[in-house]
Amino acid sequence: MTTSALAPARPAVPSATRGAAHGALAVVAGLASGGLTSFAQTYLTLPGVAALANAVSPWLVLPFLAGATARSRRGGALLGLLACLAQVPGYYATASLRGYPVSLPWVLVWAVLGVVGGAVAGLAGQSWWRGRGRERGLGAAVLVAVWLAEAVVQYGVVLRYTAEAVTFGVVGALAFALLGLRHRQHVLVLTWLGPALLAGAGGFLGLHAVA
């Protein structure tokens, strides 16, 4: 006769502890992303590529991915907000340490925009990964629309930077191709893309009016 000992069960991790860990990771990632952006503005100098370090769309990718790790909409919005908001002090602290001047009013402006944009991007990420029913496709459409709207409105219409418009358009197309692989969402993403593009275009026109 042989006997075998049962392995002890792993203690369950409280949801509050898990949520706090995810939030801390989102903040750390945001601070790092913001700091890297400051260096990227120095070393990304090729036409069409340099704008990736001085634009809205790239800063919404991390909040989107952070939101995708959340189990609930509220968690997605919070993680996106934390990640995006942390990019602001990460960027400006690094820029200051590198000897660049920092304008407090602009820090506050981008912090407010980071709260709004981060929460929206986080919700979109959570929807992309866990959305069901009619909601499917919406989250991915939001991120794709941000890239395409910035390509058309900011770089195509307002600034008339052709190379940058093409770059952001290509990234938007790649985002559509990759994000749509999740549960084969491509057709569903297209159904949401029109309204998302209109919202994104309105957002960039409003941002241009403020900035």
C-alpha positions as CSV (number, residue, x, y, z in Angstrom):
1,M,0.0,0.0,0.0
2,T,1.3,3.4,-0.8
3,T,0.2,6.8,0.5
4,S,0.6,10.2,-1.0
5,A,0.4,13.5,0.8
6,L,-1.8,16.2,-0.6
7,A,0.0,19.4,-1.5
8,P,-1.1,22.3,0.7
9,A,-3.5,24.6,-1.0
10,R,-2.1,28.0,-1.9
11,P,-3.7,30.8,0.1
12,A,-6.1,32.9,-1.9
13,V,-4.8,36.4,-2.6
14,P,-7.4,39.0,-1.4
15,S,-8.9,41.0,-4.3
16,A,-7.9,44.2,-2.5
17,T,-4.2,43.1,-2.4
18,R,-4.3,42.0,-6.0
19,G,-5.9,45.3,-7.0
20,A,-3.3,47.3,-5.1
21,A,-0.5,45.4,-6.8
22,H,-2.0,46.0,-10.2
23,G,-2.4,49.7,-9.4
24,A,1.2,50.0,-8.2
25,L,2.4,48.3,-11.3
26,A,0.4,50.7,-13.5
27,V,1.9,53.7,-11.7
28,V,5.5,52.3,-12.0
29,A,5.0,51.5,-15.7
30,G,3.5,55.0,-16.3
31,L,6.4,56.7,-14.6
32,A,8.9,54.7,-16.7
33,S,7.0,55.4,-19.9
34,G,6.9,59.1,-19.1
35,G,10.6,59.2,-18.4
36,L,11.4,57.2,-21.6
37,T,9.4,59.7,-23.6
38,S,11.7,62.5,-22.6
39,F,14.7,60.6,-23.9
40,A,12.8,59.5,-27.0
41,Q,12.2,63.2,-27.9
42,T,15.9,63.6,-28.1
43,Y,16.9,60.5,-30.0
44,L,13.9,59.9,-32.3
45,T,14.7,62.3,-35.0
46,L,13.7,60.7,-38.3
47,P,10.8,62.4,-40.1
48,G,7.5,60.7,-39.4
49,V,9.0,58.9,-36.4
50,A,9.9,61.7,-34.1
51,A,6.2,62.6,-33.6
52,L,5.7,59.3,-31.8
53,A,7.5,60.8,-28.8
54,N,5.4,64.0,-28.9
55,A,1.8,62.9,-29.5
56,V,-1.3,61.7,-27.7
57,S,-1.9,58.3,-29.2
58,P,1.3,56.7,-28.0
59,W,0.6,57.7,-24.4
60,L,-2.8,56.0,-24.5
61,V,-1.3,52.6,-25.4
62,L,-0.1,51.8,-21.9
63,P,-3.4,52.8,-20.2
64,F,-5.2,50.7,-22.7
65,L,-3.0,47.6,-21.9
66,A,-3.3,48.3,-18.2
67,G,-7.1,48.4,-18.5
68,A,-7.0,45.1,-20.3
69,T,-5.7,43.4,-17.2
70,A,-8.7,44.4,-15.1
71,R,-11.7,42.2,-14.4
72,S,-14.2,45.0,-14.2
73,R,-15.0,48.2,-16.0
74,R,-14.2,50.2,-12.9
75,G,-10.9,48.5,-12.5
76,G,-10.1,49.1,-16.1
77,A,-10.8,52.8,-15.8
78,L,-8.8,53.1,-12.6
79,L,-5.7,51.3,-14.0
80,G,-5.8,53.3,-17.2
81,L,-6.1,56.5,-15.2
82,L,-3.2,55.6,-12.9
83,A,-1.0,54.6,-15.8
84,C,-1.7,57.7,-17.9
85,L,-1.5,60.1,-15.0
86,A,1.8,58.7,-13.9
87,Q,3.3,59.4,-17.3
88,V,3.0,63.1,-16.6
89,P,5.3,63.4,-13.6
90,G,7.5,60.7,-15.1
91,Y,8.0,62.8,-18.2
92,Y,8.4,66.2,-16.5
93,A,10.6,65.0,-13.7
94,T,12.9,63.4,-16.2
95,A,12.9,66.5,-18.4
96,S,13.7,68.7,-15.4
97,L,16.6,66.4,-14.4
98,R,17.9,66.6,-17.9
99,G,18.0,70.4,-17.7
100,Y,14.8,71.3,-19.6
101,P,12.4,73.9,-18.2
102,V,9.1,72.8,-16.8
103,S,5.9,74.8,-17.0
104,L,3.6,74.1,-14.1
105,P,0.4,75.2,-15.9
106,W,1.2,72.7,-18.7
107,V,1.8,70.0,-16.1
108,L,-1.6,70.6,-14.7
109,V,-3.2,70.7,-18.2
110,W,-1.7,67.4,-19.1
111,A,-2.5,65.9,-15.7
112,V,-6.2,66.7,-16.3
113,L,-6.1,65.3,-19.8
114,G,-4.3,62.3,-18.5
115,V,-7.1,61.6,-16.0
116,V,-9.8,61.7,-18.7
117,G,-7.8,60.1,-21.5
118,G,-6.4,57.4,-19.2
119,A,-9.8,56.4,-17.8
120,V,-11.3,56.2,-21.3
121,A,-8.3,54.2,-22.7
122,G,-8.4,51.9,-19.6
123,L,-12.1,51.2,-20.2
124,A,-11.4,50.6,-23.8
125,G,-8.7,48.1,-23.0
126,Q,-11.0,46.2,-20.5
127,S,-13.7,46.1,-23.1
128,W,-11.3,44.8,-25.8
129,W,-10.2,41.9,-23.6
130,R,-13.4,41.0,-21.8
131,G,-16.3,42.7,-23.7
132,R,-19.2,40.5,-24.7
133,G,-22.3,40.8,-26.8
134,R,-22.8,44.2,-28.6
135,E,-19.9,45.7,-26.7
136,R,-17.4,43.5,-28.5
137,G,-15.2,45.5,-30.9
138,L,-15.8,48.8,-29.2
139,G,-12.7,48.8,-27.1
140,A,-10.4,48.0,-29.9
141,A,-12.2,50.6,-32.1
142,V,-11.4,53.3,-29.6
143,L,-7.7,52.8,-29.7
144,V,-7.6,52.4,-33.5
145,A,-9.7,55.6,-33.9
146,V,-7.3,57.6,-31.7
147,W,-4.4,56.8,-33.9
148,L,-6.3,57.4,-37.1
149,A,-7.9,60.6,-35.9
150,E,-4.6,62.0,-34.8
151,A,-3.2,61.0,-38.2
152,V,-6.0,62.8,-40.1
153,V,-6.9,65.7,-37.9
154,Q,-3.7,66.7,-36.1
155,Y,-1.1,65.8,-38.7
156,G,-3.1,65.8,-41.9
157,V,-5.4,68.8,-41.5
158,V,-4.0,71.0,-38.7
159,L,-0.2,70.7,-39.1
160,R,-0.1,69.2,-42.6
161,Y,2.8,66.9,-41.8
162,T,2.4,64.2,-44.4
163,A,5.1,61.8,-43.1
164,E,3.7,61.9,-39.6
165,A,0.1,61.4,-40.9
166,V,1.2,58.4,-42.8
167,T,3.1,56.9,-39.8
168,F,0.1,57.3,-37.5
169,G,-2.2,55.9,-40.1
170,V,0.0,52.9,-40.5
171,V,0.1,52.3,-36.7
172,G,-3.7,52.6,-36.6
173,A,-4.0,50.0,-39.3
174,L,-1.6,47.7,-37.5
175,A,-3.5,48.2,-34.3
176,F,-6.7,47.2,-36.1
177,A,-5.1,44.1,-37.5
178,L,-3.6,43.0,-34.2
179,L,-6.3,43.9,-31.7
180,G,-8.9,42.3,-34.0
181,L,-7.3,38.9,-33.5
182,R,-8.8,38.8,-30.1
183,H,-11.9,36.6,-30.6
184,R,-11.8,37.6,-34.3
185,Q,-13.2,41.1,-33.7
186,H,-12.2,42.7,-37.0
187,V,-15.8,43.0,-38.3
188,L,-17.1,44.2,-35.0
189,V,-14.3,46.7,-34.7
190,L,-15.3,48.1,-38.1
191,T,-18.9,48.5,-36.9
192,W,-17.8,50.8,-34.1
193,L,-15.0,52.5,-35.9
194,G,-17.1,55.3,-37.5
195,P,-18.6,56.7,-34.3
196,A,-15.2,56.2,-32.6
197,L,-13.5,58.2,-35.3
198,L,-16.0,61.0,-35.0
199,A,-15.4,61.2,-31.3
200,G,-11.7,61.1,-31.7
201,A,-11.7,63.8,-34.3
202,G,-13.8,66.0,-32.1
203,G,-11.4,65.3,-29.2
204,F,-8.3,66.4,-31.2
205,L,-10.1,69.5,-32.5
206,G,-10.9,70.4,-28.9
207,L,-7.4,69.7,-27.8
208,H,-6.0,71.9,-30.6
209,A,-8.3,74.7,-29.5
210,V,-7.0,74.4,-25.9
211,A,-3.3,73.8,-26.7
